[in-house]
Amino acid sequence: MPPPVRPRRATLAALGAGALSAASAVAPRAGVAAGPSAASGAPAAPRGAPPTPDAAPAPGARPPPRERRGLAYAIASRRDADALSSGVAWWYNWSPFPGEAMADERRMAFVPMLWNGEFDASRVETFLRATPSIRHVLVLNEPNLVDQANHPPSRAAAIWPRYEAIAARTGVAIVGPAITWGTLPGWEDPVAWMDAFIGAYRAANGGRAPRIDALAFHWYDYGLDAQLDRLAKYRKPFWVTEMANWHAGDGPRILSPDAQRAQMTDMVATCERRADVHRYAWFTGRWSPDPHHTSVLAGDGELTALGRHYLALPRTARRAG
C-alpha cells in the first residue's frame, strides 16, 4: 500500500537540490503520489482476442481525444469526469481497476497500473480481456523510492516476467517502470537503477532484454527536458506519468498559483514538442491542503483556474502512443 501524504512530502524535501549535481544535470526532485494497489471494479466475461483499437463510445458520447494529455488522479465522480473530459484524453489511479463510478466512462481512456508485484494476475487478465479498449498497462511505481514500490533492481528483474506474461496473454503494451530520483540507498539515480535492472534481467533470462514498450518517468522540478534527454539512451518512448513543480532546493520555489501555472505551461510545452513523449499526465486532480498549487479540480465537477489552463494549453497534431 502507498504511504500517507505527509511522509511523501517529507521524502520530497529530503531529496534536496544536490542529488543531480553529481550527474551534471539540473537539481532533482522525487516523484510523488501513489494510489491503492487495488480498487473496486467488476470484470465482465473474458474475450479471447488481444485488445483492439478503442471501442465505440456509448450512444451520445464523443470518442476519446486522440491526444497525449492525461491526469494522475483517482477520479471517482462523474461530475469531475464531465469537467475534465473535454481536454483530458486519459487517466490513471495507481490501481488495476477504475472503480465503480468510472467503470463505464468512455470519453477518457483509463490506463491500469500494477503498482508493484502484489496483484492478482487472473483478475487483471479477466478485466483486460473484458475491456478491449485498454491497450496499455502501467507497471512498477517508483521502484527506487523506499515509500513507494521499493524494489531494488534484482527484485524488479525477478517480477518482470509476470508483467510480460500478462502482456503476452492479453495484447497490452507494458509502460514502465515509472522511475524518478529516489531514496533507495545505492539506487537514488534512476539511470543507475535502470542499468542494474536491465543487467539483472539479462543475467536471469539468457541475455534477453526485458520487454519495455514505453518508459514512464516522474518529475517535480525544473528541467524536465534535460531529464528526458538523460534517459534517451534506453531508446524507448516516454510516458511522463506524474509531473508538476514542487522545487524545494535553492532557487525560486513555487509559492503561488501563477507560478505553478507558468511551470505547467513549460512542462506541457516540453511534452508536446518532443516526439519521444507519447503521453503525459499532470499531478493531480484535487488535493487539500495543496501547498504546491497543483490541483486542477476545486469542488465536485468544478475546474480550478489551473485546470482550465491545462485543458486549454496548445496541443500538437501528433497522435498519442
Stockholm file with secondary structure:
# STOCKHOLM 1.0

chainA/1-321         MPPPVRPRRATLAALGAGALSAASAVAPRAGVAAGPSAASGAPAAPRGAPPTPDAAPAPGARPPPRERRGLAYAIASRRDADALSSGVAWWYNWSPFPGEAMADERRMAFVPMLWNGEFDASRVETFLRATPSIRHVLVLNEPNLVDQANHPPSRAAAIWPRYEAIAARTGVAIVGPAITWGTLPGWEDPVAWMDAFIGAYRAANGGRAPRIDALAFHWYDYGLDAQLDRLAKYRKPFWVTEMANWHAGDGPRILSPDAQRAQMTDMVATCERRADVHRYAWFTGRWSPDPHHTSVLAGDGELTALGRHYLALPRTARRAG
#=GR chainA/1-321 SS CCCCHHHHHHHHHHHTTTTTGGGTSSCCCCCCCCCCSCCCCCCCCCCSSCCCSCCCCCTTCCCCCSSCEEEESCCCCHHHHHHHTTTCCEEECSSSSCCGGGTTCCSSEECCEECSSCCCHHHHHHHHHHCTTCCEEEECBCTTCTTTTCCCHHHHHHHHHHHHHHHHHHCCEEEEEEECSCCSTTCCSHHHHHHHHHHHHHHHTTTCCCCCSEEEEEECSSCHHHHHHHHGGGCCCEEEEEECCCCCSSSCCCCSHHHHHHHHHHHHHHHHHCTTEEEEEESCSCCSSCTTCCCSBCSTTCBCHHHHHHHHSCCCSCCCC
#=GC SS_cons         CCCCHHHHHHHHHHHTTTTTGGGTSSCCCCCCCCCCSCCCCCCCCCCSSCCCSCCCCCTTCCCCCSSCEEEESCCCCHHHHHHHTTTCCEEECSSSSCCGGGTTCCSSEECCEECSSCCCHHHHHHHHHHCTTCCEEEECBCTTCTTTTCCCHHHHHHHHHHHHHHHHHHCCEEEEEEECSCCSTTCCSHHHHHHHHHHHHHHHTTTCCCCCSEEEEEECSSCHHHHHHHHGGGCCCEEEEEECCCCCSSSCCCCSHHHHHHHHHHHHHHHHHCTTEEEEEESCSCCSSCTTCCCSBCSTTCBCHHHHHHHHSCCCSCCCC
//
